Amino acid sequence: MDLNQHYGEKSVRRKLDQLPKEPGLRRRKKIVLGIKAVFFSFLAAGCLGLCLGAGVYRGIVADTPDVSEINIGPGKYASFVYDAEGNQIQQINEAQSNRIHVSIEDIPEDMQHAIVAIEDSRFYEHHGIDPRGILRAAAVTVTSGFQETEGASTITQQLIKNNVFTDWTDENFFQSVRRKIQEQQLAVELEEYLTEQGLDAKSVILEEYLNTVNFGSGAYGIQTAARTYFGKDSRDLTLSECAVLAAIPQNPTKWDPRQNPEENAKRRETVLRYMRAQGWITQEEMNEALEDDVYSRIGNNSNVQGQTSTYSYFIDELISQVQEDLVEKKGYTQTQASNAIYSGGLQIYSTQDTRIQEIMEEEFEDEDNYPDYVRFDLDWALTVEHGDGSQENYSREMMEAYFREKGEEMPALFDTRAEAQGYADRYKEAILGSEDEIIAERLDLIPQPQAAMTIMDQSTGYVLGIVGGRGEKEASLTLNRASDTYRQPGSTFKILSAYGPALEEGDITLATHIQDEEYSYEDGTPLRNSDNQYHGSVSVRQAIRNSYNIPAVKVLTDITPAEGFSYLQKLGFTTLDEERDEIQPLALGGITNGVSNLELTAAYAAIADGGIYREPVFYTEVTDQDGKVILSNDIQGQRVFKESTAFLLTSAMEDVVSQGTGTGFALEDMHEAGKTGTANDYRDLTFAGFTPYYTAAIWAGYDDPQDLPQSHRTFHRTLWRNVMNRIHEDLPDRDFEQPSTVERTAVCAESGLLAGRGCTRIYEYFDQDNMPRETCTEHRPSLFSGWNKRQDGDEDSNGSSGNRNDNNSGGSASSWWDSWMKWWSGH
């Protein structure tokens, strides 16, 4: 037997393997195997996660908005209104939209360098993102044990975040990660895209950024900030002032120089030192800026010329008209139109004559122009939260119903605030429970009676001024009684619905005689004149001058109410009811819904402009921020009356002012024509009239229609005279121009026919195509016929206003002798 076969190397190893194992060795082996398994598992998971992460990243990047389609400019800019002379008169904006765009050329280099120094020192070196900044921020986060963070966003990224990803303030963690990835991608693409377009990418980005950011105190954009804090344009900012502003955007509340000047000063010094360290300024410039007492110059400056907290009545109506036209002419929704006006950066060129508007406001705010006895209308509203969390609103109407149910009538008007407050307190005591809480209450007292007025340029249709209420205007977009309320026009409609159409159609002349006699409407309702008298045979001129009701209704009945109604439609009245208003009372302004003061002014402007109606407008043009025209008011007039008809109406209405019912509206040294209007029981007082320069209408009455007492029936005359005299004080008087189609001839004062021998002669104006052809034969000449040309004390020898002179009018000794000799020869 060979001993080696039992004790060889393999045999020994086999024997050893057959021996019992040590427990520790087995455990170590298992641990090693376990570690290997975990390692390879993590490695596999990491690879898998990396692949998945890369896929997700690629998906997020692929979903990034197209750089050529994004808008990097701020979405909200203030709109501006300019008057007829091009002066800026109003800024219109909502919160966060009071920006005023300026180009990079109007932003000082010191401002550009200051913002770069403090926010993105490598702005001019990187290509949209700053890898060094990202690594630095990551290092700060890790070394602080994730207790501190540092921003790494570039100015390009911040611009994209603010103007492209505008919902970033509402993001959750995953949305934030997604947005940051796309933000970085877009930042790189944007700078490349702008460069490819041949633009200076850095200048474009910096311009949009400085026009976007919040500079505190409600100032958005560098121009608004410069005006807010320093009362100047951005281009005029000093280095010291630039440092103040550059300190703000990263924390507008903490570093607001008005609210926290000490904190801003610390930050401002940092800005200046960064600028010095980066080579933007010299040591001397930095020291000079640090020594500047800049905070003493920061005041409560208005951030734009012409900005006021309360819009005028003109601005109110202008906004309304622009919004309506954006919807009707451009297809905007109401929301889109509103956004365009309040945050779209529009330039609105209005028709306002600022001098006229200011005169109107001054007179309407002057309490000396109103009756001494003032009463107040109550405007009251209450919001209550009940114990169960529900809310309920209460109004004045509900208050009135409550007292009515208790058998007590609440006054329509109050003598004092205390009286009105007493009713409100009693009502609250009755409706409020122990767990109820008042959320809001409004109690406003509106002085009564009220008034409103509109002034237009009849040759253009431009509204030059408008006031919609008495006293100082206390809020924007409030009730405008000149445009928003509809009241009865009274006898001003005699001209528009009866006499104007009848003259136009050739049915009457100013010399036509009508019997002013007992008369009833077709339904049997008796009709009376305001003086409760009948005046017999009167000419159309006399009927207009003295505002007789019966002749006007007879004229409308003759031409038919439908015909009169059609003329009112041509004159722009939009509140007429065809089914209910085509009736005889239309001649006296008896209509269902009333008319606005604005539309009445425009209708009379048509007469003042020779018969051409133009829709009243408040703006000529609206452009966007880049100067592109969005809306244009190219007013094309529509002829309603012939020139001759308009002149005849004007001539008759001159008599109204000089001799008739409108003498209280007569102006100083200025030709004027107009017509009074009084609704039943003096509930509405109106006068519409014009001069060779302007057309206007004024209304007076209570907001809640009720009879005006005797002492309240003339104050609108005072307002009219004060306003109209002031706006004409530098204008030369001139007559209304007589058209070539109008002739003046002698007619019989009693028949309106051509004057015959023995007639009392007056001179009247006629349309050449509608002159009397017959001669009066009712009168025989008498010994004194030469003296009786002025027999009618209500007419001068011209038949027209005494303002018109004619050397051939009136009697004389020679004419008396000639008449006597003719009479003698005839016998």
C-alpha positions in Angstrom: 0.0 0.0 0.0 1.2 3.4 -0.9 1.1 5.7 2.1 1.2 8.8 -0.1 -2.2 8.1 -1.5 -3.7 8.7 1.9 -1.8 11.8 2.9 -1.5 13.7 -0.3 -2.6 17.4 -0.6 -6.0 16.6 -2.1 -6.7 13.9 0.4 -5.8 16.2 3.3 -8.1 19.0 2.0 -10.9 16.4 1.5 -10.5 15.2 5.1 -10.4 18.8 6.4 -13.6 19.5 4.5 -15.2 16.6 6.2 -14.4 17.9 9.6 -17.1 20.0 11.5 -17.1 23.8 10.5 -16.6 26.6 13.0 -19.8 28.8 13.4 -18.0 32.1 13.0 -16.6 31.2 9.7 -20.0 30.4 8.3 -21.4 33.8 9.5 -18.6 35.8 7.9 -19.2 34.1 4.7 -22.8 34.9 4.7 -22.1 38.5 5.6 -19.7 38.8 2.7 -22.3 37.3 0.4 -25.0 39.6 1.8 -22.8 42.7 1.4 -22.1 41.7 -2.2 -25.8 41.2 -2.8 -26.8 44.6 -1.3 -24.0 46.3 -3.2 -25.1 44.9 -6.5 -28.7 45.6 -5.7 -28.0 49.2 -5.0 -25.8 49.4 -8.0 -28.6 47.9 -10.1 -31.2 50.2 -8.5 -28.9 53.2 -9.0 -28.5 52.3 -12.7 -32.2 51.8 -13.0 -32.9 55.1 -11.2 -30.4 56.9 -13.3 -32.0 55.6 -16.4 -35.4 56.5 -15.1 -34.3 59.9 -13.9 -32.7 60.6 -17.3 -35.9 59.6 -19.0 -38.0 61.8 -16.7 -35.5 64.7 -17.1 -35.6 64.3 -20.9 -39.4 64.3 -20.7 -39.5 67.5 -18.6 -37.1 69.2 -21.0 -39.1 68.1 -24.0 -42.1 69.6 -22.5 -40.5 73.0 -22.1 -42.3 75.8 -23.8 -41.0 76.8 -27.2 -38.6 79.7 -26.7 -39.8 81.5 -29.8 -43.4 81.6 -28.5 -42.9 82.8 -24.9 -43.3 86.4 -23.8 -40.6 87.5 -21.5 -42.1 90.9 -20.9 -44.2 91.6 -17.8 -47.9 90.9 -18.4 -49.2 93.9 -16.6 -48.6 97.5 -17.5 -50.4 100.7 -16.5 -52.6 102.3 -19.1 -52.5 106.1 -19.6 -55.1 108.7 -20.6 -54.2 111.9 -22.5 -56.4 114.9 -23.0 -57.2 116.6 -26.3 -53.9 118.6 -26.1 -51.9 115.4 -25.5 -51.3 116.0 -21.8 -51.2 112.9 -19.6 -54.2 113.3 -17.2 -54.7 109.8 -15.7 -53.1 106.5 -15.0 -55.3 103.5 -14.9 -54.1 100.3 -13.3 -54.9 97.5 -10.9 -52.6 96.1 -8.3 -49.2 95.0 -9.6 -49.8 96.6 -13.0 -48.6 100.2 -12.5 -45.5 99.6 -14.6 -44.4 102.2 -17.1 -42.2 100.6 -19.8 -38.8 102.3 -20.5 -36.2 101.1 -22.9 -32.7 100.1 -21.8 -31.4 103.4 -23.2 -33.5 105.2 -20.6 -32.1 103.1 -17.7 -28.8 104.5 -16.4 -25.8 102.3 -16.6 -25.3 102.7 -12.9 -28.8 101.1 -12.4 -27.9 98.3 -14.7 -24.6 97.6 -13.0 -26.1 97.9 -9.5 -28.7 95.2 -10.1 -26.1 93.0 -11.8 -23.6 93.4 -9.0 -26.0 92.5 -6.2 -28.0 89.8 -8.0 -26.0 88.1 -10.7 -22.3 89.2 -10.8 -21.5 86.9 -13.7 -24.5 88.0 -15.8 -22.3 89.2 -18.7 -20.2 86.0 -18.6 -22.7 83.1 -18.4 -25.1 81.9 -21.0 -28.3 81.8 -19.1 -27.3 79.6 -16.1 -24.4 79.9 -13.8 -22.8 76.5 -13.0 -20.4 78.0 -10.5 -23.3 79.7 -8.7 -25.1 76.3 -8.6 -22.1 74.5 -7.1 -21.6 77.3 -4.6 -25.2 77.1 -3.5 -25.1 73.3 -3.2 -22.0 73.6 -1.1 -23.6 76.1 1.2 -26.6 73.8 1.7 -24.5 70.7 2.4 -22.0 72.3 4.7 -24.7 73.9 6.7 -26.4 70.5 7.3 -29.2 71.6 5.0 -30.0 74.4 7.4 -29.1 77.2 5.0 -29.8 77.9 1.3 -28.4 80.3 -1.2 -30.0 81.4 -4.4 -28.3 80.4 -7.7 -30.8 81.8 -10.2 -29.5 84.1 -12.7 -31.3 87.3 -13.8 -32.3 85.4 -17.0 -33.9 82.6 -14.9 -35.6 85.1 -12.6 -37.1 86.9 -15.6 -38.4 83.6 -16.9 -39.8 82.6 -13.5 -41.6 86.0 -13.1 -43.0 86.3 -16.6 -43.3 82.8 -18.1 -43.9 80.5 -15.1 -46.2 83.0 -13.4 -47.8 80.4 -11.1 -44.6 79.5 -9.2 -45.9 80.8 -5.9 -48.5 78.0 -5.7 -46.2 75.1 -6.6 -45.6 71.9 -4.6 -42.2 70.3 -4.3 -42.4 68.2 -7.5 -43.9 71.1 -9.5 -41.1 73.3 -8.3 -38.4 70.8 -9.4 -40.1 70.5 -12.8 -40.3 74.3 -13.2 -36.6 74.8 -12.2 -35.5 72.3 -14.8 -37.5 74.0 -17.5 -36.5 77.4 -16.3 -32.8 76.5 -16.7 -33.4 75.0 -20.1 -35.3 78.1 -21.3 -32.6 80.4 -19.8 -30.0 78.9 -22.1 -32.3 78.7 -25.1 -33.5 82.3 -24.6 -30.0 83.8 -24.7 -29.2 81.7 -27.8 -32.5 82.7 -29.5 -32.1 86.4 -28.9 -28.5 86.3 -30.2 -29.7 84.4 -33.3 -32.3 87.2 -33.9 -29.5 89.7 -34.1 -30.3 91.2 -30.7 -28.1 92.1 -27.7 -29.4 89.3 -25.5 -28.1 90.7 -22.3 -29.6 94.2 -22.9 -33.0 92.7 -23.9 -33.1 90.5 -20.8 -31.9 93.3 -18.4 -34.5 95.7 -19.9 -37.4 93.4 -19.4 -36.1 92.4 -15.9 -35.9 96.0 -14.7 -39.3 96.7 -16.1 -40.7 93.7 -14.3 -39.5 93.5 -10.7 -41.2 94.8 -7.5 -39.5 97.7 -6.0 -41.7 98.0 -2.9 -44.4 100.5 -2.0 -46.5 99.2 -4.8 -44.0 100.3 -7.4 -43.4 97.8 -10.2 -40.8 98.5 -12.8 -37.9 100.9 -12.7 -39.7 103.9 -14.1 -42.5 103.7 -11.6 -40.0 103.1 -8.8 -38.0 106.2 -9.8 -41.1 108.3 -9.8 -42.5 106.8 -6.6 -39.4 107.4 -4.5 -37.6 110.3 -6.1 -40.2 112.0 -8.3 -38.1 111.7 -11.4 -37.7 109.6 -14.5 -35.4 106.6 -14.4 -33.0 108.2 -16.8 -32.3 110.9 -14.3 -31.3 108.7 -11.3 -28.0 109.2 -9.6 -25.6 106.4 -8.6 -26.7 106.8 -5.0 -30.4 106.5 -6.0 -29.7 103.5 -8.2 -28.1 101.7 -5.3 -31.2 102.4 -3.1 -33.4 100.8 -5.8 -31.1 97.9 -6.6 -31.2 97.0 -2.9 -35.0 96.4 -2.9 -36.1 93.6 -5.3 -34.8 90.5 -3.4 -37.0 91.5 -0.4 -39.3 94.4 -1.2 -40.8 94.6 2.3 -37.6 94.3 4.3 -35.6 96.7 2.2 -38.4 99.2 1.4 -36.6 102.6 1.7 -39.7 104.3 3.0 -40.7 101.8 5.6 -37.3 100.5 6.6 -34.7 103.1 5.6 -32.1 101.7 8.0 -32.3 98.2 6.5 -32.2 99.6 3.0 -29.1 101.7 3.9 -27.2 98.6 4.9 -28.2 96.8 1.7 -27.4 99.9 -0.3 -23.9 99.9 1.1 -23.5 96.3 0.1 -24.6 97.1 -3.4 -22.1 99.9 -3.7 -19.2 97.8 -2.4 -20.1 95.0 -4.8 -20.1 97.5 -7.6 -16.7 98.7 -6.5 -15.3 95.2 -6.2 -16.5 94.3 -9.7 -15.0 97.4 -11.2 -18.2 99.2 -12.1 -17.4 102.3 -10.1 -14.3 103.9 -8.6 -13.5 104.2 -4.9 -14.2 108.0 -5.2 -17.6 107.4 -6.7 -18.5 104.9 -4.0 -17.4 107.2 -1.2 -19.4 110.1 -2.7 -22.5 107.9 -3.0 -22.2 106.7 0.6 -21.9 110.3 1.8 -25.1 111.3 -0.1 -28.1 111.9 2.2 -30.3 110.1 -0.3 -33.1 109.2 2.2 -34.0 112.8 2.9 -35.1 113.0 -0.8 -37.4 110.0 -0.6 -41.0 111.3 -0.2 -44.5 110.4 -1.0 -44.2 111.2 -4.7 -47.0 110.3 -7.0 -45.6 107.5 -9.2 -47.0 109.1 -12.3 -48.1 112.6 -13.5 -51.9 112.9 -13.4 -52.5 109.9 -11.2 -55.3 110.5 -8.7 -57.0 108.1 -6.4 -60.5 109.0 -7.7 -61.3 109.0 -11.4 -63.3 112.0 -12.7 -66.8 111.4 -14.3 -65.1 111.9 -17.6 -62.6 109.1 -16.9 -65.4 106.8 -15.7 -67.3 107.2 -18.9 -64.2 106.9 -21.0 -63.3 103.6 -19.4 -66.9 102.4 -20.1 -66.8 103.4 -23.7 -63.3 101.9 -24.4 -64.4 98.6 -22.7 -67.6 98.5 -24.7 -65.8 99.2 -28.0 -63.1 96.5 -27.3 -66.0 94.0 -26.9 -68.1 95.2 -29.9 -65.5 96.2 -32.4 -62.6 93.9 -31.5 -64.3 90.8 -30.2 -62.8 90.8 -26.7 -64.7 89.2 -23.9 -65.6 91.5 -21.0 -62.8 90.1 -18.9 -60.2 90.5 -21.7 -61.4 94.1 -22.3 -61.1 94.9 -18.6 -57.7 93.4 -18.4 -56.5 95.4 -21.4 -57.6 98.6 -19.8 -56.4 98.0 -16.3 -53.1 96.1 -17.0 -52.6 96.2 -20.8 -50.4 99.3 -21.0 -52.9 101.1 -23.4 -52.4 104.7 -24.4 -55.9 106.3 -24.6 -56.2 109.6 -26.3 -59.3 111.2 -25.0 -61.4 114.2 -26.3 -61.4 115.9 -22.9 -60.8 119.6 -22.8 -59.1 119.8 -19.4 -59.9 123.5 -18.9 -63.6 122.9 -19.5 -63.7 119.7 -17.3 -62.0 121.6 -14.4 -64.5 124.5 -14.7 -67.4 122.1 -14.6 -66.1 120.3 -11.6 -65.4 123.5 -9.8 -68.9 124.8 -10.3 -70.6 121.6 -9.5 -68.6 121.3 -6.3 -69.4 124.8 -5.2 -72.3 124.6 -2.7 -73.1 128.3 -3.3 -74.6 127.2 -6.6 -77.3 125.1 -4.9 -80.4 125.8 -2.8 -79.7 126.5 0.9 -82.0 123.8 2.1 -80.2 120.5 1.4 -81.7 117.1 2.1 -80.0 113.7 1.9 -80.7 110.4 0.2 -79.6 107.4 2.2 -77.4 104.7 0.5 -77.1 101.9 3.0 -75.9 98.3 2.9 -75.0 95.7 5.6 -73.3 92.3 5.5 -73.7 90.1 8.5 -72.1 86.7 9.3 -74.4 84.5 11.4 -73.4 82.1 14.1 -73.4 79.1 11.6 -70.9 80.8 9.3 -73.4 81.8 6.7 -73.5 85.4 5.4 -76.5 87.6 4.6 -76.8 91.0 3.0 -79.3 93.8 3.9 -80.2 96.9 1.9 -82.1 100.1 2.2 -85.0 98.6 0.4 -85.2 95.8 3.1 -85.0 98.5 5.8 -87.9 100.4 4.2 -90.0 97.2 4.0 -89.3 96.4 7.7 -90.6 99.8 8.9 -93.5 99.7 6.5 -94.6 96.4 8.0 -94.4 98.0 11.4 -96.8 100.8 10.2 -94.0 103.4 10.0 -93.0 105.1 6.7 -89.3 105.7 6.5 -88.5 109.2 5.0 -87.4 109.2 1.4 -85.0 112.0 2.3 -83.3 112.9 5.6 -82.5 116.3 7.0 -79.4 115.1 8.9 -77.0 112.2 9.1 -78.1 111.6 12.7 -81.7 111.0 11.5 -80.6 108.5 8.9 -78.2 106.8 11.3 -81.0 106.4 13.8 -83.1 104.4 11.3 -80.2 102.2 10.5 -79.4 101.6 14.1 -83.0 100.6 14.9 -83.1 98.2 12.0 -79.8 96.6 13.0 -81.1 96.1 16.5 -84.1 94.3 15.1 -82.3 92.0 12.8 -79.1 91.1 14.6 -78.9 88.1 16.7 -76.5 87.5 19.7 -74.1 85.4 17.6 -74.2 87.7 14.5 -71.2 89.7 13.5 -71.2 92.7 11.2 -68.7 92.1 8.4 -69.2 95.3 6.5 -71.5 98.3 6.6 -71.9 101.3 4.2 -73.9 104.4 5.1 -73.5 107.2 2.6 -75.6 110.4 2.5 -76.1 111.8 -1.0 -77.1 115.5 -1.1 -80.3 116.4 -2.9 -81.3 117.8 -5.3 -78.7 116.6 -7.8 -77.5 117.9 -11.2 -75.6 116.6 -14.2 -74.2 118.3 -17.3 -72.4 117.4 -20.6 -70.5 119.7 -23.0 -69.7 118.7 -26.6 -68.0 120.1 -29.6 -70.8 120.0 -32.1 -68.5 120.0 -35.1 -66.7 116.8 -34.1 -69.0 114.9 -31.7 -66.2 115.0 -29.1 -67.3 115.2 -25.5 -65.2 117.9 -23.9 -66.4 117.6 -20.3 -69.0 115.8 -18.3 -70.1 115.9 -14.6 -72.5 113.3 -13.3 -73.3 114.7 -9.8 -73.2 117.4 -7.3 -70.3 118.0 -4.9 -66.8 116.4 -4.8 -66.6 113.0 -6.3 -65.5 110.5 -3.6 -65.0 107.3 -5.5 -64.2 105.9 -9.0 -66.8 104.4 -11.3 -69.7 105.7 -9.3 -73.2 106.7 -10.6 -72.8 109.1 -13.5 -76.2 110.9 -13.8 -75.1 112.4 -17.1 -74.8 109.0 -18.8 -76.1 106.2 -16.5 -79.5 107.6 -15.5 -82.5 108.2 -17.8 -84.9 111.0 -17.0 -87.9 112.6 -18.7 -86.7 115.3 -21.2 -89.8 117.4 -21.0 -90.3 120.1 -23.6 -86.8 119.7 -25.1 -88.4 116.9 -27.1 -90.8 119.4 -28.8 -87.9 120.5 -31.0 -86.7 117.0 -31.7 -89.9 115.0 -32.2 -92.4 117.6 -33.5 -91.2 120.9 -34.8 -87.9 119.7 -36.3 -89.4 116.8 -38.3 -92.4 119.0 -39.4 -90.1 121.8 -40.7 -87.9 119.2 -42.4 -90.8 117.6 -44.2 -92.2 121.0 -45.2 -95.4 120.6 -43.2 -95.0 123.9 -41.3 -92.9 127.1 -41.3 -91.9 129.2 -38.3 -94.7 131.6 -39.5 -97.4 128.8 -39.6 -100.2 129.6 -37.2 -101.8 127.0 -34.9 -104.8 127.3 -32.7 -103.8 127.0 -29.0 -107.1 126.0 -27.7 -108.9 123.4 -25.6 -107.6 120.1 -26.8 -107.4 116.4 -25.7 -105.3 113.4 -26.5 -106.9 110.8 -28.7 -107.7 108.8 -25.5 -109.7 111.7 -24.1 -107.1 112.9 -21.6 -107.3 116.8 -21.6 -104.1 118.6 -22.5 -103.1 121.9 -20.9 -100.3 124.4 -21.1 -98.0 125.0 -18.2 -99.7 128.3 -17.4 -103.2 126.7 -17.7 -104.2 129.3 -20.4 -105.1 129.1 -24.0 -103.5 131.7 -26.3 -105.5 131.5 -29.5 -103.8 131.6 -32.9 -100.0 131.5 -32.4 -97.1 131.1 -34.8 -94.8 128.2 -34.5 -92.1 130.6 -33.4 -94.3 131.9 -30.6 -95.2 128.3 -29.6 -91.5 127.4 -29.4 -90.5 130.6 -27.6 -93.2 130.2 -24.9 -93.2 126.4 -24.8 -96.9 125.9 -25.4 -97.9 122.3 -25.2 -101.0 122.1 -27.4 -99.4 123.4 -30.6 -96.6 120.9 -30.2 -98.9 117.9 -29.8 -101.0 119.1 -32.7 -97.9 119.3 -34.9 -96.8 115.8 -33.9 -100.3 114.4 -34.4 -100.3 115.9 -37.9 -97.0 114.3 -38.9 -97.8 111.2 -36.9 -96.0 110.0 -33.7 -94.3 107.3 -35.8 -92.7 110.0 -37.9 -91.5 111.9 -34.9 -90.3 108.6 -33.3 -88.2 107.8 -36.4 -86.4 111.2 -36.1 -85.6 110.6 -32.5 -84.0 107.3 -33.5 -81.9 109.1 -36.1 -80.8 111.5 -33.4 -79.2 108.6 -31.4 -81.7 107.9 -28.6 -81.2 104.3 -27.5 -83.9 104.0 -24.7 -87.0 104.5 -26.8 -89.7 101.9 -26.7 -91.4 101.6 -30.1 -94.5 99.9 -28.8 -95.2 102.3 -26.0 -93.6 105.6 -27.1 -95.1 106.1 -30.6 -97.9 108.2 -29.0 -99.0 111.8 -28.8 -97.2 112.6 -25.4 -93.9 112.0 -27.3 -94.1 115.6 -28.3 -93.8 116.7 -24.7 -91.1 114.2 -23.8 -93.5 111.7 -22.3 -91.6 108.5 -22.9 -91.4 105.2 -21.0 -87.7 105.0 -20.0 -86.5 108.6 -20.2 -83.2 109.6 -21.9 -79.7 110.3 -20.8 -78.3 113.8 -20.5 -75.4 112.7 -22.8 -77.7 111.5 -25.6 -79.8 114.7 -25.3 -76.7 116.8 -25.7 -75.7 114.9 -28.8 -79.1 115.4 -30.3 -79.0 119.1 -29.8 -75.4 119.1 -31.2 -76.9 117.9 -34.4 -79.0 121.0 -34.7 -76.0 123.2 -33.7 -73.9 121.6 -36.5 -76.3 122.2 -39.3 -78.4 119.1 -38.9 -75.6 116.4 -38.8 -75.8 113.9 -36.0 -72.6 112.5 -34.6 -72.5 109.9 -31.9 -70.8 111.3 -28.8 -67.3 110.0 -28.3 -64.8 110.2 -25.4 -61.6 109.1 -27.3 -60.0 109.5 -30.7 -57.6 106.6 -30.6 -56.4 103.8 -28.4 -53.0 102.2 -29.0 -51.1 99.4 -27.3 -47.8 99.7 -25.5 -45.9 99.5 -28.8 -48.0 102.2 -30.4 -50.1 100.0 -32.6 -53.6 101.4 -33.1 -56.3 99.1 -31.5 -59.3 101.4 -31.6 -60.0 104.5 -33.7 -63.0 106.8 -33.5 -63.3 108.2 -37.0 -66.8 109.7 -36.6 -68.9 109.9 -39.8 -71.8 112.2 -39.3 -75.3 111.4 -40.4 -77.5 114.1 -41.8 -80.9 114.2 -40.0 -82.0 117.8 -40.8 -81.2 120.0 -43.7 -79.1 123.0 -43.0 -82.1 125.2 -43.4 -84.1 123.2 -40.9 -81.3 123.4 -38.3 -81.0 127.2 -38.9 -84.8 127.7 -38.5 -84.8 125.7 -35.2 -81.8 127.7 -34.0 -83.4 131.0 -34.8 -86.6 130.0 -32.9 -84.6 128.8 -29.9 -82.6 132.1 -29.8 -86.0 133.6 -29.0 -86.4 131.1 -26.2 -83.3 132.4 -24.5 -83.7 136.1 -25.3 -87.5 136.5 -24.7 -89.1 133.2 -23.7 -88.9 130.5 -21.1 -85.1 130.3 -21.2 -84.2 133.8 -20.3 -82.6 132.5 -17.0 -80.1 130.7 -19.1 -78.9 133.7 -21.2 -75.1 134.1 -21.4 -73.1 137.3 -21.3 -72.1 138.6 -24.8 -72.6 135.4 -26.6 -75.2 134.2 -29.1 -77.1 131.3 -27.7 -80.0 129.0 -28.6 -81.7 126.5 -26.4 -84.9 124.9 -25.1 -86.2 124.4 -21.6 -87.8 121.1 -20.5 -89.8 120.4 -17.4 -91.3 117.1 -16.5 -94.6 116.7 -14.7 -94.7 118.3 -11.3 -91.1 119.6 -11.7 -89.6 116.2 -11.2 -87.0 116.8 -13.9 -85.6 120.2 -15.0 -83.7 120.3 -18.2 -82.1 122.8 -20.5 -80.4 121.9 -23.8 -78.7 124.6 -25.8 -75.7 125.7 -27.8 -73.5 128.6 -28.9 -71.5 128.8 -32.1 -68.8 127.0 -30.2 -70.3 124.4 -27.8 -73.4 122.3 -27.2 -74.5 121.4 -23.7 -77.4 120.0 -21.7 -78.0 120.2 -17.9 -80.4 118.2 -15.7 -81.5 118.8 -12.2 -83.8 116.9 -9.9 -83.9 114.3 -7.1 -82.3 110.9 -7.6 -85.6 109.4 -6.5 -88.0 111.3 -8.7 -90.3 113.6 -6.7 -91.6 117.1 -7.0 -89.0 119.9 -6.6 -90.2 122.7 -4.3 -90.4 126.2 -5.7 -87.1 127.2 -4.1 -85.3 124.4 -5.9 -86.5 125.1 -9.5 -83.9 127.6 -10.6 -80.4 126.5 -9.4 -79.7 124.7 -12.6 -79.8 128.1 -14.3 -77.1 129.3 -12.1 -74.9 126.3 -12.8 -75.5 126.7 -16.6 -74.6 130.4 -16.6 -71.5 130.0 -14.4 -70.1 127.1 -16.5 -71.0 128.4 -19.9 -69.9 132.0 -19.2 -66.5 130.8 -18.0 -65.8 128.5 -20.9 -66.7 131.3 -23.4 -65.0 134.1 -21.6 -62.0 134.3 -24.0 -64.0 133.6 -27.2 -65.4 136.4 -29.4 -69.1 136.5 -29.9 -70.4 135.6 -33.3 -73.7 135.0 -34.9 -75.0 131.6 -36.1 -74.3 131.3 -39.8 -77.3 131.6 -42.1 -77.3 129.0 -45.0 -77.8 130.2 -48.5 -80.9 128.1 -48.7 -82.7 130.3 -46.1 -84.4 133.5 -47.1 -86.0 136.2 -45.0 -89.2 137.8 -46.1 -92.1 139.8 -44.7 -95.2 137.9 -43.7 -98.5 138.8 -42.0 -98.1 138.5 -38.3 -101.6 137.0 -37.9 -101.8 134.5 -40.8 -98.2 133.7 -41.7 -98.9 134.4 -45.3 -97.0 136.9 -47.4 -97.8 140.3 -46.0 -100.5 142.2 -47.9 -101.7 145.8 -47.7 -102.9 146.4 -44.2 -101.2 143.4 -42.6 -99.1 143.7 -39.5 -95.7 142.8 -41.0 -93.0 140.7 -39.4 -89.9 139.3 -41.1 -89.4 135.6 -40.8 -86.9 133.1 -42.1 -87.9 130.4 -44.5 -86.5 127.4 -46.3 -86.4 128.5 -50.0 -88.4 125.4 -50.9 -91.0 126.1 -48.3 -91.8 129.8 -48.5 -95.4 131.0 -48.4 -96.8 131.5 -51.9 -100.1 133.2 -51.0 -100.6 136.8 -50.0 -102.8 137.6 -47.0 -106.0 139.3 -48.0 -107.7 139.4 -44.6 -106.6 142.9 -43.6 -107.4 146.3 -45.2 -104.9 149.1 -44.9 -105.7 151.7 -42.3 -104.5 155.2 -41.5 -102.1 153.8 -38.9 -101.0 150.6 -40.8 -97.5 152.0 -41.0 -97.2 152.1 -37.3 -98.5 148.7 -36.4 -95.6 146.5 -37.4 -94.7 146.0 -33.8 -98.2 145.6 -32.7 -97.6 142.2 -31.3 -95.5 143.0 -28.2 -94.1 139.5 -28.2 -92.5 139.8 -31.7 -90.0 142.2 -33.0 -90.3 143.3 -36.6 -87.8 140.6 -37.7 -89.9 137.8 -36.5 -86.7 136.5 -35.0 -84.6 137.2 -32.0 -83.8 140.8 -31.2 -80.1 139.8 -31.5 -80.5 139.9 -35.3 -80.4 143.4 -36.8 -81.9 144.6 -40.0 -81.8 148.2 -41.2 -85.1 147.8 -43.1 -87.2 146.6 -40.2 -89.6 148.8 -38.2 -91.8 151.7 -39.3 -90.8 155.3 -40.2 -92.5 158.7 -40.9 -92.1 158.3 -44.6 -93.7 154.8 -44.6 -96.6 156.2 -42.6 -97.1 159.1 -45.2 -96.9 156.7 -48.1 -99.5 154.4 -46.5 -101.8 157.3 -45.7 -101.6 158.6 -49.3 -102.4 155.1 -50.7 -105.3 154.8 -48.3 -106.7 158.3 -49.3 -106.2 157.5 -53.0 -108.2 154.3 -52.6 -111.2 156.2 -51.3 
